[in-house]
């Protein structure tokens, strides 16, 4: 398994590859021809950024049976897809900002697929080969607005509502790796990646029947049961076994009716 990050190097964001000796800065991008540059230092000593800058972020909703059940929804017969703007992106240790007057805002720990090859209406085998790797994501959602609007763009589209990272993991078998979300150190979500209703290969195939996927695009794949509200001062961690932990503090306000009411879809 190869592992890539983005980090601040001499005042600019640079890609790096994690090795047993430390992190080497890349000459180029992991999505194209690249060569190893100089040794930048140990992973723990680097200032990590969003691990990539996608052209688009596509979500797959209600993709765990237990989450569909807790939200009172039927398991979908085919993937439910939506989009989050790139302005939702933040990296490790950056702040999730709760907007005023929107009510309850939830964490949703998820696996993120990173696209490595252009794909438009491929066959299933080609869809699998379009996947570059995987990382951790948090599909932060304004739950009251989600129920009110009947569609999800506004509820999931606020700035800072898509933490991503810290590491992009390449050439890896997902298997039954655990995905765990912790709120202030307490486990709130605990499942495995083999519990998806639609697996990553199928999601890539399905979405690419609709839109062209380009290298660096991101697909977030749905959350297991255990979603819950965020409050100012919280710290939320999304960990996928072997992939690292995405940690983000929470700031802002939670005002008005609905700040801690029952979960929605």
PyMOL commands that set and color helices and strands:
alter all, ss='L'
color gray80, all
select helices_A, chain A and resi 43-45+65-70+86-88+124-129+143-149+153-156+193-195+200-207
alter helices_A, ss='H'
color red, helices_A
select strands_A, chain A and resi 2-9+12-19+22-28+34-41+57-61+80-84+89-90+96-98+105-107+109-115+131-139+141-142+162-170+178-183+186-192+218-223+228-229+235-240+244-252
alter strands_A, ss='S'
color yellow, strands_A
deselect
rebuild
show_as cartoon
